[in-house]
Amino acid sequence: MNKPAVIGIGCLAAVALFVLVLGMALMGAYNGLVQKDQAVSAQWAQVQNVYQRRADLVPNLVATVQGAANFEKSTLTEVTDARARVGQVALPQGATPTQEQLNQFQQAQGQLGGALSRLLVVSEKYPELKATENFRDLQAQLEGSENRIAVERERFNTVAQNYNTALRSFPNVLYAGMFGFKERPYFAAAAGAETAPKVNFDFDKKSQP
């Protein structure tokens, strides 16, 4: 075999090796994006679960509060209307929402959270209501739901940030769009929403004159 042929074969082998290494690198990067994308979807499902857990408490809470004599009907109406608005927010099935959809979802959930907080504040005026075991249990469950919501929202933002960072990193940024990978939205902190609504009351504390 003459020298030019050997050089040609060597060049072809080098090119083939380069293509193989590049292909393996791109495949690894692609698989990494898929894993991060799936993590965002899984965490979004968990966020929906904890919000649904809170929404499921509302009918029992409203029914319990309605049993108190002369309880403010406007407060109950606000809660039931806010819960209804949550159900009216259109979200994609099996996928994370767009930023606009997430904003609408967050706004509706924020209104429900605010309405529930006001209901529980009003309930302070009704000692006989606070003394019932069912009401106290619902209060505790609601408090737990608010804490879970805060935790799961933070986790969602974390996995979404990890995914979006990978999406914009080299070499992913060169081809991610061609495979349908898109940036995921974040939960934004609403004004005055640095902490979860305070729904834990000191039932043993006597009201002061």
Backbone torsions as a table, in degrees:
resi	resn	phi	psi	omega
1	MET	NA	127.6	-176.9
2	ASN	-75.2	166.7	-175.0
3	LYS	-63.0	-44.6	178.5
4	PRO	-58.3	-37.1	179.7
5	ALA	-66.7	-40.2	178.7
6	VAL	-63.8	-42.8	179.0
7	ILE	-63.5	-40.1	179.7
8	GLY	-63.9	-43.6	178.6
9	ILE	-64.0	-39.7	178.7
10	GLY	-62.7	-40.5	178.7
11	CYS	-65.3	-42.8	178.8
12	LEU	-62.4	-39.9	179.1
13	ALA	-65.2	-39.6	179.6
14	ALA	-65.2	-42.4	178.2
15	VAL	-64.1	-43.7	179.8
16	ALA	-62.1	-40.7	178.5
17	LEU	-64.8	-41.3	179.2
18	PHE	-62.5	-45.0	179.5
19	VAL	-62.6	-40.6	179.5
20	LEU	-63.3	-46.6	-180.0
21	VAL	-63.6	-43.3	179.3
22	LEU	-63.1	-41.9	179.3
23	GLY	-63.3	-41.4	178.4
24	MET	-64.6	-39.3	179.6
25	ALA	-65.7	-43.8	179.5
26	LEU	-65.4	-38.9	178.8
27	MET	-64.1	-41.8	177.9
28	GLY	-64.0	-41.4	179.2
29	ALA	-65.4	-41.2	179.0
30	TYR	-62.3	-47.7	179.8
31	ASN	-61.9	-35.2	176.8
32	GLY	-63.8	-40.4	176.9
33	LEU	-64.5	-40.1	179.0
34	VAL	-61.4	-44.1	-179.9
35	GLN	-63.2	-43.2	-179.8
36	LYS	-68.8	-36.5	177.5
37	ASP	-64.7	-42.3	177.8
38	GLN	-65.2	-34.4	178.1
39	ALA	-65.0	-38.2	177.2
40	VAL	-64.7	-45.1	-179.9
41	SER	-62.4	-41.9	179.8
42	ALA	-64.8	-40.7	-179.7
43	GLN	-70.4	-34.0	175.7
44	TRP	-62.5	-40.6	177.2
45	ALA	-61.5	-37.9	178.8
46	GLN	-67.9	-37.8	176.1
47	VAL	-60.7	-45.4	178.7
48	GLN	-61.9	-37.1	179.9
49	ASN	-61.7	-44.9	-176.8
50	VAL	-72.3	-34.2	175.1
51	TYR	-66.7	-38.8	178.8
52	GLN	-66.0	-36.0	178.2
53	ARG	-59.3	-42.0	178.2
54	ARG	-67.0	-43.8	-179.1
55	ALA	-61.3	-35.2	-179.7
56	ASP	-68.0	-20.9	178.4
57	LEU	-77.8	-22.7	-171.8
58	VAL	-60.5	-48.8	-178.3
59	PRO	-57.2	-44.5	178.9
60	ASN	-65.5	-39.0	179.4
61	LEU	-64.8	-45.7	179.6
62	VAL	-62.9	-42.9	-179.9
63	ALA	-62.6	-38.8	179.4
64	THR	-67.5	-43.4	-178.3
65	VAL	-68.4	-34.0	179.8
66	GLN	-60.7	-22.1	180.0
67	GLY	-73.0	-14.7	178.9
68	ALA	-79.3	133.4	-177.3
69	ALA	-64.0	134.4	174.0
70	ASN	62.1	24.7	178.0
71	PHE	-67.4	141.2	-175.9
72	GLU	-58.2	112.5	-178.5
73	LYS	-67.1	-31.6	-178.6
74	SER	-63.3	-34.2	179.2
75	THR	-68.0	-42.3	177.9
76	LEU	-64.9	-40.8	179.4
77	THR	-62.5	-39.4	179.4
78	GLU	-61.8	-41.4	-179.3
79	VAL	-66.8	-48.7	-177.9
80	THR	-65.3	-37.6	177.7
81	ASP	-66.5	-40.5	-179.9
82	ALA	-64.9	-40.3	177.7
83	ARG	-64.4	-38.7	178.6
84	ALA	-63.8	-38.5	179.4
85	ARG	-66.0	-32.2	176.4
86	VAL	-61.2	-42.4	-179.0
87	GLY	-70.3	-15.8	-178.3
88	GLN	-88.0	-8.9	179.9
89	VAL	-74.3	121.4	-178.7
90	ALA	-82.5	123.4	179.2
91	LEU	-126.0	147.3	179.4
92	PRO	-68.1	142.8	179.6
93	GLN	-82.9	126.8	175.9
94	GLY	72.5	18.0	179.9
95	ALA	-148.2	157.9	176.2
96	THR	-75.1	150.8	-176.8
97	PRO	-78.5	168.1	171.1
98	THR	-76.3	171.4	179.0
99	GLN	-61.9	-38.9	179.1
100	GLU	-64.6	-44.7	178.5
101	GLN	-64.0	-39.8	178.9
102	LEU	-65.4	-37.8	178.2
103	ASN	-63.4	-42.4	178.6
104	GLN	-64.8	-42.7	177.9
105	PHE	-61.2	-46.0	-178.9
106	GLN	-64.8	-39.2	179.5
107	GLN	-64.0	-45.2	-179.8
108	ALA	-64.7	-42.1	179.1
109	GLN	-66.6	-35.5	177.7
110	GLY	-64.8	-38.1	178.0
111	GLN	-66.0	-39.5	178.0
112	LEU	-66.4	-43.9	178.5
113	GLY	-60.2	-41.6	178.5
114	GLY	-65.8	-40.2	179.5
115	ALA	-65.3	-39.4	178.3
116	LEU	-66.1	-39.8	178.7
117	SER	-62.1	-42.7	179.3
118	ARG	-66.7	-37.3	178.0
119	LEU	-61.0	-42.9	-177.9
120	LEU	-71.2	-31.6	175.4
121	VAL	-66.4	-44.2	178.1
122	VAL	-61.8	-33.8	-178.9
123	SER	-62.6	-19.5	177.8
124	GLU	-60.1	-23.3	-178.5
125	LYS	-78.5	-5.5	-173.1
126	TYR	-121.4	85.6	-178.8
127	PRO	-57.2	-35.9	-178.3
128	GLU	-67.7	-29.4	177.8
129	LEU	-73.4	-44.9	-179.4
130	LYS	-64.8	-22.8	-177.0
131	ALA	-80.0	-14.6	-177.5
132	THR	-76.2	139.9	-177.5
133	GLU	-63.8	-38.9	-178.4
134	ASN	-62.3	-43.2	180.0
135	PHE	-65.8	-43.2	179.4
136	ARG	-62.9	-38.9	178.8
137	ASP	-65.9	-42.1	178.1
138	LEU	-64.1	-37.9	176.7
139	GLN	-59.4	-46.2	-178.7
140	ALA	-64.8	-41.3	178.8
141	GLN	-65.0	-38.5	179.7
142	LEU	-66.8	-41.7	177.3
143	GLU	-60.5	-43.9	178.1
144	GLY	-62.2	-37.8	178.6
145	SER	-64.6	-42.7	-179.8
146	GLU	-62.5	-39.9	178.7
147	ASN	-66.0	-42.1	179.6
148	ARG	-64.3	-39.3	178.7
149	ILE	-60.1	-46.1	179.8
150	ALA	-60.6	-42.1	-178.8
151	VAL	-66.9	-47.5	-175.8
152	GLU	-69.7	-32.9	175.2
153	ARG	-64.7	-42.0	178.7
154	GLU	-63.7	-41.4	178.1
155	ARG	-64.6	-38.7	178.3
156	PHE	-61.7	-46.2	179.0
157	ASN	-60.7	-35.3	-179.6
158	THR	-66.9	-48.8	-178.7
159	VAL	-69.8	-32.7	176.5
160	ALA	-66.4	-39.8	177.8
161	GLN	-64.7	-42.0	177.9
162	ASN	-60.2	-43.8	179.8
163	TYR	-65.7	-48.3	-178.4
164	ASN	-62.9	-36.4	177.3
165	THR	-64.3	-44.6	177.6
166	ALA	-63.4	-36.3	-178.6
167	LEU	-63.3	-35.6	-177.0
168	ARG	-90.8	-4.2	-177.2
169	SER	-85.5	154.8	176.7
170	PHE	-80.6	137.2	5.4
171	PRO	-93.5	3.3	-175.5
172	ASN	-56.0	-37.8	-175.7
173	VAL	-62.1	-20.7	-177.1
174	LEU	-76.2	-26.9	-172.7
175	TYR	-133.9	-9.3	-174.1
176	ALA	-56.3	-42.2	-179.2
177	GLY	-61.8	-33.9	-179.4
178	MET	-66.4	-27.0	-179.5
179	PHE	-97.5	9.2	174.6
180	GLY	85.6	9.6	177.5
181	PHE	-75.9	129.2	179.9
182	LYS	-129.3	156.4	179.0
183	GLU	-65.3	147.6	178.5
184	ARG	-100.8	147.7	-179.3
185	PRO	-78.5	170.3	177.3
186	TYR	-120.2	154.3	165.9
187	PHE	-75.2	129.8	177.5
188	ALA	-101.8	141.0	178.3
189	ALA	-71.9	122.1	177.0
190	ALA	-76.9	157.2	179.5
191	ALA	-58.9	126.2	179.0
192	GLY	80.6	9.9	-177.5
193	ALA	-108.0	29.6	-179.8
194	GLU	-65.3	-26.1	179.0
195	THR	-128.4	157.3	178.0
196	ALA	-67.3	151.5	177.9
197	PRO	-53.9	137.1	-178.4
198	LYS	-82.9	110.4	-177.6
199	VAL	-122.7	12.5	179.9
200	ASN	-101.2	119.3	-176.3
201	PHE	-110.9	152.2	176.0
202	ASP	-90.8	94.7	-175.7
203	PHE	-71.7	-17.7	-177.8
204	ASP	-87.1	-10.2	-178.4
205	LYS	-82.5	123.7	-179.5
206	LYS	-79.8	142.2	179.1
207	SER	-67.3	141.5	-179.3
208	GLN	-89.8	147.0	180.0
209	PRO	-70.3	NA	NA
